[in-house]
Each structure stands twice: as C-alpha cells, then as structure tokens.
Amino acid sequence: MKRKIISMILCVGLAAQSSFLCVKAEKLNVDVEPVVMEFKGKSTYSLSGKKANKVNENKTMGEMLLKGDLNQFDSANKSEFLVNDGMVSFCYEASSKKMKATDKKWHLVNDSSKKVDDISLEGKMNKGVAIVQSSPDNNTWTTRKVVTDFFNKKKSNKKLYTTTDIELDNGCYYRVVIAYTLGKEGKDSKVLFVDTTKTKTKKCMEVYSFYISNKNSGTENVLTTPRKELGSVVNTGKDNGYSQSNELDQDDPHFGWTLGTFTINGFTREATTEDNVFLKNVGDKITLWFTLKQDINKLNGDPMLKISEDKNGYDKHFQVGKTNFNHGTLIIQQTDFEGNKYEPIVYTDFLKANASVSADTKVQLFEEGDYELTLDYEIEKDRTVGHSYTNYKITFPFKIRNGNCMVYPFDLSTGSELSEKSIANEGFKLDMAKSRYLTIDVQKSIVKVDKDGYLTEDVRFNRPAKDNEEYKAEGIYTFTVKNQYSDADPVTKTIYVGNNKYYKALSKYGISVDELNEQIHLGHTLKKNGTLKDTDLEELN
C-alpha cells in the first residue's frame, strides 16, 4: 500500500543545546503576537483572563512561528493569513536564556495542575503544556493536541500538529496555548540553622490566536453546477468496525431524517457509460462538499438523541485501527490507475471540528483516480434506564477522469511538441499528460519502393501505446486515442520519423502514400528534401 503525502510535518520539541522547539523548515517564517497573562496566588489558568494580569507580549518563554508558503491576508490584521500552497506548521522557539535561568530569577518549575481552563490534561502539567485548538467559527473549539511537560529537554522534536486541507480550504481559526509556572527564590533566610527561604510562584499563559485560509480552494460554493449529491446512510450495528450494512426500519433512531449531504461539483460533465464517473478538463477544480443538517447534540430536534464520542472506533473495510473517532470520522481512500491503494486519509472528530449546522464544508479537491469515502459515526439515545448506542455510515465510491482525448508527441532532439503530420528526424516521445485511463493504440508502417518505383505502405505493428514511450525507428506512426468515459470521437495523430525523402514529402504536403504515388506517376520529380517539382507543379497542398 502506498502512502500519499498530503501535508508538511508539524513538530514542536526542545533541542538540548539551542532550546529550539521546531524542526527547521524552508519556506516563510511568520511570527504571531500573543496575549500574555499572569495568574498569582491560587488562581487557575483561565482563557477568559479572569483574575489575571495582562503583561507585555515580550514576557514570553519564546516565540511562536508559522512556517509555510503564506502571507498576511491584510496588513491591518496581523492574525489573518492566506496560504498559497501546501500546509502550515506551527513552531515555538524557546528562549535559551530563559531556559537556563537560575533559581534567583524567574525560572520554570513543576506544576501539578491537570487542567487549563476547561481543557483536561491526561496527567500533570509539570514543566509546561502546549495545547492546539481549532474552530470553524471562532466559537466552538476542538482540542487537537495536548503536550504536557512541554519544556522538558527529553521531549525534543515531538510532533504537535499539522494543518489539514479541510481546515485550510474552509478557513480555520486556531488557538495555541502555552501554559507554565515560574518560580523565583527570595532572599536567603535561616532560622536556627533551618533554611526558611521562600519561593514565589506565578502561573503564566501565552495565547496565540490566528486565522488561516487557502488561496486556491476549489469551487465557490456547493450550488455551483453541474453538481451531484452522493451517498446514503446505513445502519452498521455496533462495535464491529462499521462493517455491516443494514437498512433503517421504523424503530431505528435514525429513521426518517438525514444527518447531512455530500455534494460533488466543479466537473465538466458526468460520464454516460458508468455511474458516479466525473469528467474534468484543464482548469476544473472538482470539489466535494458536506452540508450538516442537524445539531449533533439534538438530532432531529430530539434532546435525547446525539452524536456520541466513539472512543474505540475502527473501520474494518479501510483497515483503520482502533482510535478515538470522536464525533464522526471521515475516511477517504484513492486507488490509482495501476491499482495501488493509497493509505486512507482519516479526519477524526469531523462533525464537531469541521462541520457546523447550515454551513457547507469543503472536503477535498480531487485529481484523476478512483475514490471511496465513508463517514462513520455513532448515535447515542438516552433511555429511561441507561443509554443505547448504534453505529452508522454514509459511504459511496466515485471516479474522476480527464475528459480530454489527446496525447502529445515531443521531438527527442529539440524537446518541442510535434503537430499533426510533423516529422522528427531522430524520433519522438509520447506524453499522455497524466490521462491514465485513455485507450491509445499505435500503428507503425514503412514505405517500400518496388522495382518500377511504385510506393506501398507496409504495416509492421499495431499495438497499445505506453506513456513516455520513445519511437526512433524510421517509419509512419499513427496513434488512435479513445476515451472510454466520453462520447467524443476517437482522435488520430500521425508522426513521421527519419530523413527519407518520402516521409519528408508526406509530412510537407500532408498527403497519403497513395496520393504521393499518384503525383510521382504523373511525372512530378521528388527531390531529396521532399519537394515535388516539375514544369507544371511547384508545390502540392
């Protein structure tokens, strides 16, 4: 199984000597300005800033950087960024000086806190915590990653987070929280030889908030035509890897209502030979959308029915192992023209983190290939006694094909593209322009001259053509190109190879072998450069 790389790696760690919490990347570095808060006494960490003193933004443990091909959306708003290409990584460069601070100065100390605001940590914070959250609307936040003991030097180069194409295509708000406790010893003090020196402490929190969107994000909206809605829901039972496929009956809690709709658009037209095959031309941006039609905490308007957090979810068909699917998981897998299945792309917590009611969510832009998609989710129904849980999925396959019916020959000596009936002295190469599903056959023939000077065309082979195949032997090459998914007529293209005067004439005048025969037997002289000459004819067109 191939692995398809869809994003840059994002990491946050701590290098032992330089205190540099990021693997270096090329591209542009953009610093993000934080809100810095200090909490004294027994106060807890609060994102609202209650009981906190806001301090100068320079009073941080380091610097937060965004790395990628991006720039500021508006110079007036330094927290909005536009991505030109690829993913964006978040990195935090810790101050080497502050990491080496002595006990007499403000320095990092262990913190036993297990919570930052309403965000629960899996263990004690110890020497700081890094939290990454995302939101589609700057209101509902989903915690993406939590790293405790963040400033511990033994935790260098830990991966923290990678932006996803769904987030960037739809535009996403991010919040990175760096929380820690600083301590500072007071003046030395002893009572009867007992050290009574007191250590002051203060809780600190740096909050970096920003918005990132993709400059090239597919079709404008879900209503762009042509368009097609795809998929239907099935009951998959419970805790079986979403492997069953049962119709919904009237006793099913999902009966009679729809969670949401997948729509595909941005294609030129749908193939007539097979269902769910979409043809694209140059410039088309095929986009898949998901429109959530329900409040996931009150499905079908019922407060007793909600999307449950599937903590031990797995998908048997796509071989996605047990993990926390959270509130719905979207899985997409591509199979290429050679039958290679790429590793599935998995978006956990899809319904909560990426979709909101009445908003249309872009899922992904698609290139040529075969695709399978499923949205796995679990519904919880409150009962008088206890709760019941049922698994469901919306699943469907579809195919993307190039709508063209063309191949492109290139001269081996010059590298230039050859037009119809061109001649290449040293041969040519065939380029299918990544249209992997065309049917292309090539016929090679040569010109033979018999004793009386009569020309005949002798076919030497007729077989399928290959992408990037080179043709160097002297002869006439005729390609026939068919698109099995399109109603377009087959396209033929003829290229000549060699320095033979007959091939030169065929190319020069765009005539057939029979037509050249006719001109020669009418008494026209054929020169070495392929020109036909006599007293009456200067040039044949």
C-alpha positions in Angstrom: 0.0 0.0 0.0 1.4 3.4 -1.0 1.4 6.3 1.4 0.1 9.5 -0.1 1.8 12.6 1.4 -0.8 15.4 1.8 0.8 17.8 4.2 4.0 19.1 5.7 5.1 17.7 9.1 4.5 19.9 12.0 6.6 19.5 15.2 7.3 21.1 18.5 10.1 19.8 20.7 13.1 21.0 22.6 16.6 20.7 21.4 19.1 20.2 24.2 21.6 22.9 23.4 19.7 25.5 21.4 16.3 25.3 23.1 14.8 25.4 19.6 11.3 23.9 19.7 10.9 23.1 16.0 12.4 21.1 13.2 13.7 23.7 10.8 11.8 24.0 7.5 12.3 26.0 4.4 9.5 28.5 3.3 8.5 31.6 5.1 8.5 32.2 8.8 5.8 34.4 10.3 5.7 35.3 14.0 2.4 35.5 15.8 1.8 38.0 18.6 0.4 36.6 21.8 -1.8 37.7 24.7 0.3 37.0 27.8 -1.4 36.6 31.2 0.0 36.0 34.7 -2.1 34.4 37.5 -0.9 34.9 41.1 -1.8 33.1 44.2 -4.1 30.1 43.9 -5.7 31.3 40.7 -6.3 28.8 37.9 -5.5 29.1 34.3 -8.4 30.9 32.5 -8.7 31.7 28.8 -11.1 34.5 29.6 -8.4 36.2 31.6 -10.3 36.3 34.9 -8.1 37.1 37.9 -5.2 37.6 35.5 -2.8 40.4 34.9 -2.1 41.0 31.2 1.6 41.7 30.7 3.9 42.8 27.9 3.9 40.4 25.0 7.7 40.3 25.2 7.4 38.5 28.6 7.1 35.0 27.0 9.2 31.9 27.2 9.9 32.1 23.5 8.4 32.9 20.1 5.6 31.3 18.1 6.2 30.9 14.4 4.1 29.8 11.4 6.1 28.1 8.7 4.8 27.6 5.2 4.0 29.4 1.9 1.8 32.0 3.4 1.4 35.8 3.9 -0.7 38.1 5.9 -4.2 38.5 4.5 -4.4 42.1 5.5 -1.6 44.3 6.8 -4.1 45.9 9.2 -4.9 42.5 10.8 -1.7 40.7 11.7 -3.6 37.5 12.8 -5.1 36.5 9.4 -3.0 34.5 6.9 -3.5 33.3 3.4 -1.8 30.1 2.2 -0.6 30.0 -1.4 0.4 26.3 -1.4 0.8 23.3 0.9 0.3 23.1 4.6 1.4 25.3 7.5 3.5 24.2 10.5 3.4 25.8 14.0 6.7 26.1 15.8 7.7 27.5 19.1 11.3 28.7 19.6 12.1 28.8 23.3 14.4 31.4 24.7 17.8 29.8 25.5 18.4 32.5 28.2 15.1 31.9 30.0 15.5 28.1 29.8 18.8 28.5 31.7 17.6 30.9 34.3 18.9 30.3 37.8 16.8 29.9 41.0 17.3 33.5 41.9 15.5 34.6 38.7 12.1 33.6 37.3 12.5 30.0 36.0 10.4 27.1 35.1 9.1 24.9 38.0 6.9 21.8 38.0 3.2 22.4 38.1 0.8 19.7 39.3 -2.2 21.2 37.5 -4.3 18.8 35.5 -6.5 21.4 33.8 -6.1 24.6 31.8 -9.4 26.5 31.7 -11.9 23.7 30.9 -9.3 21.6 29.0 -8.5 18.5 30.9 -4.9 17.2 30.7 -4.1 13.5 30.7 -1.6 14.0 33.5 0.2 16.7 35.4 1.3 19.7 33.5 4.8 19.5 35.1 7.1 21.9 33.1 4.5 23.5 31.0 1.9 22.4 28.5 1.2 23.2 24.8 -2.4 23.0 23.6 -3.6 23.4 20.0 -7.2 24.1 19.3 -9.2 24.7 16.1 -12.6 26.2 15.3 -14.6 26.6 12.1 -16.4 29.6 13.5 -14.2 31.1 16.3 -16.9 29.9 18.8 -16.9 26.1 19.1 -13.3 24.9 19.8 -11.9 21.4 19.4 -8.7 20.4 21.2 -6.4 18.9 18.6 -3.3 18.2 20.6 -2.0 18.4 24.2 1.6 18.0 25.1 2.4 18.1 28.9 5.9 18.6 30.3 6.4 20.7 27.2 9.7 22.4 28.2 11.4 19.2 29.3 14.5 18.7 27.3 14.0 15.0 27.0 10.9 15.7 24.8 12.8 17.2 21.9 11.3 17.1 18.4 7.8 15.9 19.4 5.3 16.3 16.7 2.5 18.6 17.7 0.1 19.3 14.8 -0.4 19.5 11.1 -3.0 21.7 9.4 -5.3 19.7 7.1 -6.6 20.5 3.7 -10.2 20.6 5.1 -9.3 23.3 7.6 -7.4 25.5 5.0 -10.0 25.1 2.2 -12.8 26.2 4.5 -10.7 28.7 6.5 -10.0 27.8 10.1 -9.4 29.6 13.4 -6.5 28.4 15.6 -5.6 28.9 19.2 -2.2 27.7 20.6 -2.0 27.9 24.4 1.4 27.7 26.2 0.9 27.5 29.9 3.5 27.0 32.7 4.5 28.1 36.2 7.5 30.2 37.0 9.3 30.3 40.4 11.8 32.7 42.0 13.6 32.3 45.3 13.5 35.2 47.7 16.4 36.5 49.8 18.3 33.8 51.7 16.8 33.3 55.2 17.5 31.0 58.0 16.0 30.4 61.5 18.1 28.4 63.9 20.2 27.0 61.0 16.9 26.0 59.1 16.6 27.3 55.6 13.4 29.4 55.5 13.9 31.0 52.1 10.6 31.3 50.4 10.0 30.8 46.6 7.5 33.0 44.8 5.5 31.4 42.0 3.2 32.7 39.3 1.2 30.9 36.6 1.8 32.2 33.1 -0.2 31.6 29.9 0.6 32.7 26.3 -2.4 32.6 23.9 -1.7 32.8 20.2 -4.9 33.2 18.1 -4.9 33.4 14.3 -6.9 32.5 11.2 -5.6 30.7 8.1 -7.3 30.0 4.8 -6.3 28.6 1.4 -5.9 30.9 -1.6 -6.8 28.2 -4.0 -9.8 26.4 -2.5 -11.9 24.9 -5.3 -15.4 25.8 -6.4 -17.1 28.9 -5.0 -20.0 27.1 -3.2 -22.0 23.9 -3.0 -24.6 25.2 -5.5 -22.0 25.6 -8.4 -23.3 23.5 -11.3 -23.0 20.9 -12.6 -23.4 19.1 -9.2 -24.5 15.8 -7.8 -25.4 14.6 -4.3 -23.9 11.3 -3.3 -24.3 8.7 -0.6 -26.9 7.2 1.7 -26.9 6.1 5.3 -26.9 2.5 6.5 -27.0 1.0 10.0 -23.8 -0.9 10.7 -24.7 -2.4 14.0 -22.4 -1.7 17.0 -18.7 -2.0 17.7 -17.9 -4.2 14.6 -15.7 -1.8 12.7 -18.7 -0.3 10.8 -18.8 -3.5 8.7 -22.5 -4.3 8.5 -24.9 -2.7 6.0 -28.5 -2.8 7.3 -31.4 -0.7 6.1 -33.1 1.6 8.5 -36.5 0.4 9.8 -39.1 2.5 11.6 -37.8 1.5 15.0 -34.3 2.8 14.1 -33.4 6.1 15.9 -32.1 7.3 12.5 -35.3 6.6 10.6 -36.9 9.5 8.7 -34.2 12.1 8.9 -30.8 12.9 7.3 -27.6 13.9 9.1 -26.1 15.7 6.1 -25.4 15.6 2.4 -22.3 15.1 0.4 -22.2 17.0 -2.9 -19.6 16.9 -5.7 -19.2 19.7 -8.2 -16.6 21.5 -10.3 -16.6 18.9 -13.0 -17.4 19.4 -16.7 -19.9 16.6 -17.0 -20.8 13.1 -15.8 -19.9 10.1 -17.9 -22.7 8.3 -19.6 -21.1 4.9 -19.6 -20.9 4.4 -15.8 -22.5 5.9 -12.6 -20.5 8.4 -10.5 -17.8 9.0 -13.0 -17.0 12.7 -13.3 -15.1 14.2 -16.2 -12.7 17.1 -15.7 -11.0 19.4 -18.2 -8.0 21.7 -17.7 -8.8 24.4 -15.1 -11.6 22.4 -13.4 -11.5 22.1 -9.6 -13.5 19.2 -8.6 -14.7 19.7 -5.0 -16.5 17.5 -2.5 -18.8 19.3 0.0 -20.5 18.2 3.2 -23.6 20.0 4.4 -24.5 19.2 8.0 -28.3 19.4 8.5 -28.5 18.6 12.2 -27.4 19.9 15.6 -25.2 17.0 16.6 -26.3 17.4 20.3 -30.0 17.4 19.4 -30.5 15.1 16.4 -33.8 15.5 14.6 -34.7 18.1 17.2 -34.6 15.4 20.0 -32.5 16.4 23.1 -32.3 12.7 23.9 -30.5 11.9 20.7 -27.0 13.0 19.9 -23.7 12.1 18.1 -21.7 10.1 20.6 -17.9 10.2 21.1 -16.8 6.9 19.7 -13.7 6.3 21.8 -12.8 2.9 20.4 -13.8 3.3 16.8 -12.2 1.4 13.9 -13.1 0.7 10.3 -12.7 -2.8 9.1 -13.1 -2.1 5.3 -10.4 0.7 5.3 -8.3 -1.2 7.9 -8.2 1.9 10.2 -7.2 0.6 13.6 -8.8 1.4 16.9 -8.6 5.0 17.9 -10.8 7.7 19.2 -13.1 8.5 16.3 -14.7 11.3 18.5 -17.7 12.8 16.9 -17.7 11.2 13.5 -14.7 10.2 11.3 -14.4 10.8 7.6 -12.2 8.4 5.7 -11.1 8.8 2.0 -9.0 6.4 0.0 -7.7 6.7 -3.5 -6.7 3.9 -5.9 -4.5 5.0 -8.8 -4.5 3.8 -12.4 -2.1 0.9 -11.6 -4.5 -0.5 -8.9 -2.3 0.8 -6.0 -4.4 1.8 -3.0 -3.1 4.8 -1.1 -3.2 4.8 2.7 -6.6 6.2 3.7 -6.8 9.9 4.7 -8.5 10.0 8.1 -10.3 13.0 9.6 -11.3 12.3 13.2 -13.9 14.4 15.1 -15.1 15.6 11.6 -18.7 16.5 12.6 -17.6 18.7 15.6 -14.3 20.1 14.4 -15.0 20.7 10.7 -18.8 21.0 10.1 -21.4 23.3 11.6 -25.1 23.4 11.1 -26.2 25.1 7.8 -22.6 25.6 6.8 -21.1 23.9 3.7 -17.8 22.3 4.4 -15.2 21.7 1.6 -13.7 18.3 2.0 -11.0 17.9 -0.7 -10.0 18.7 -4.3 -9.8 15.6 -6.4 -7.5 14.6 -9.2 -7.9 11.6 -11.6 -8.4 8.3 -9.8 -10.8 6.0 -8.1 -12.1 7.0 -4.7 -14.0 5.5 -1.8 -15.4 7.6 1.0 -17.2 6.9 4.3 -18.4 9.0 7.2 -18.5 6.8 10.3 -20.5 8.0 13.3 -22.1 6.7 16.5 -25.5 7.8 17.7 -26.4 7.8 21.5 -30.0 7.6 22.6 -30.9 8.4 26.2 -33.4 6.0 27.6 -35.3 5.8 30.9 -32.8 3.3 32.1 -29.3 3.7 30.6 -28.2 4.6 27.0 -28.2 2.8 23.7 -25.5 3.2 21.0 -25.7 2.4 17.3 -23.2 2.9 14.5 -23.9 4.3 11.1 -22.1 5.2 7.9 -22.6 7.3 4.8 -20.5 5.7 2.1 -20.0 5.8 -1.6 -17.4 5.3 -4.4 -16.8 7.7 -7.3 -14.3 8.2 -10.1 -12.5 11.2 -11.6 -11.4 11.1 -15.2 -9.8 13.6 -17.5 -12.3 14.5 -20.2 -9.8 15.1 -22.9 -8.9 12.6 -25.7 -5.4 13.7 -26.6 -1.8 12.7 -26.5 1.3 14.9 -27.0 4.3 13.8 -29.1 7.6 15.6 -28.3 10.7 15.7 -30.6 13.6 13.8 -29.0 16.2 16.2 -30.4 14.5 19.6 -29.7 12.1 18.7 -26.9 9.3 20.7 -28.7 5.8 19.4 -29.2 5.0 18.0 -32.7 1.9 18.9 -34.5 -0.2 16.6 -36.7 1.9 15.0 -39.6 5.2 16.5 -38.3 8.5 14.8 -39.0 11.1 14.0 -36.3 14.5 13.1 -37.7 15.7 11.3 -34.6 12.4 10.2 -33.2 9.9 11.3 -30.6 8.4 10.5 -27.2 4.7 10.2 -26.4 3.3 12.1 -23.4 -0.2 11.2 -22.2 -0.4 14.3 -20.0 -1.3 12.2 -17.0 -4.5 11.0 -18.6 -4.1 7.4 -17.3 -7.4 6.0 -18.5 -7.2 6.6 -22.2 -7.1 3.7 -24.7 -4.2 4.5 -27.1 -3.1 2.3 -29.9 -0.2 2.9 -32.3 0.3 1.6 -35.8 3.8 1.7 -37.4 4.2 1.3 -41.1 7.0 1.9 -43.5 7.2 3.0 -47.2 8.5 0.4 -49.6 9.6 1.1 -53.2 9.2 -1.7 -55.7 11.2 -2.2 -58.9 9.0 0.1 -61.0 9.2 2.9 -58.4 5.7 2.2 -57.0 5.3 3.0 -53.3 3.5 0.8 -50.9 2.7 1.2 -47.2 3.6 -1.9 -45.2 2.2 -2.2 -41.6 4.9 -3.5 -39.2 2.9 -3.5 -35.9 -0.4 -2.3 -34.4 -0.4 -2.4 -30.6 -1.2 -0.4 -27.4 1.0 2.6 -26.7 2.7 3.5 -23.4 3.2 6.8 -21.7 6.7 8.2 -22.3 7.4 5.5 -24.9 10.1 6.6 -27.4 9.8 5.9 -31.2 13.2 6.2 -33.0 12.9 3.7 -35.9 12.2 5.2 -39.3 8.5 5.0 -40.3 5.0 6.3 -40.1 3.4 6.3 -36.7 -0.4 6.7 -36.4 -2.0 6.9 -33.0 -5.7 6.3 -32.2 -6.9 7.7 -28.9 -10.2 6.8 -27.3 -11.7 8.0 -24.0 -14.0 5.2 -22.8 -15.9 7.6 -20.5 -16.6 10.2 -23.1 -18.9 10.3 -26.1 -16.2 12.1 -28.1 -15.0 10.6 -31.4 -11.6 8.9 -31.4 -8.6 11.2 -32.2 -5.9 10.1 -34.6 -2.5 11.7 -34.9 0.3 10.8 -37.4 4.0 11.5 -36.9 6.9 10.6 -39.3 10.4 9.6 -38.3 13.5 9.6 -40.5 15.4 11.5 -43.2 13.8 9.6 -46.1 12.6 11.8 -48.9 9.2 10.0 -49.0 8.5 10.7 -45.3 9.6 14.3 -45.8 7.1 14.7 -48.7 4.3 13.1 -46.8 4.9 15.5 -43.9 5.5 18.5 -46.0 2.3 18.2 -48.1 0.1 16.3 -45.6 -0.8 13.7 -48.1 -1.1 9.9 -48.0 1.2 7.3 -49.6 -1.4 6.7 -52.4 -1.6 10.4 -53.1 2.2 10.7 -53.2 2.2 7.7 -55.6 -0.2 9.5 -57.9 2.0 12.6 -58.0 5.1 10.7 -58.8 3.5 8.7 -61.6 2.1 11.9 -63.1 5.7 12.8 -63.7 6.4 15.1 -60.7 10.0 14.9 -59.5 10.6 14.1 -55.8 13.8 15.8 -54.5 15.8 14.6 -51.5 14.4 17.4 -49.3 10.9 16.0 -50.0 9.9 18.7 -52.5 7.8 17.8 -55.6 9.0 19.6 -58.7 8.2 19.7 -62.5 7.3 22.2 -65.2 3.7 22.5 -64.0 3.7 21.9 -60.3 5.7 24.0 -57.8 4.0 22.8 -54.6 1.2 20.5 -53.6 -1.0 21.5 -50.7 
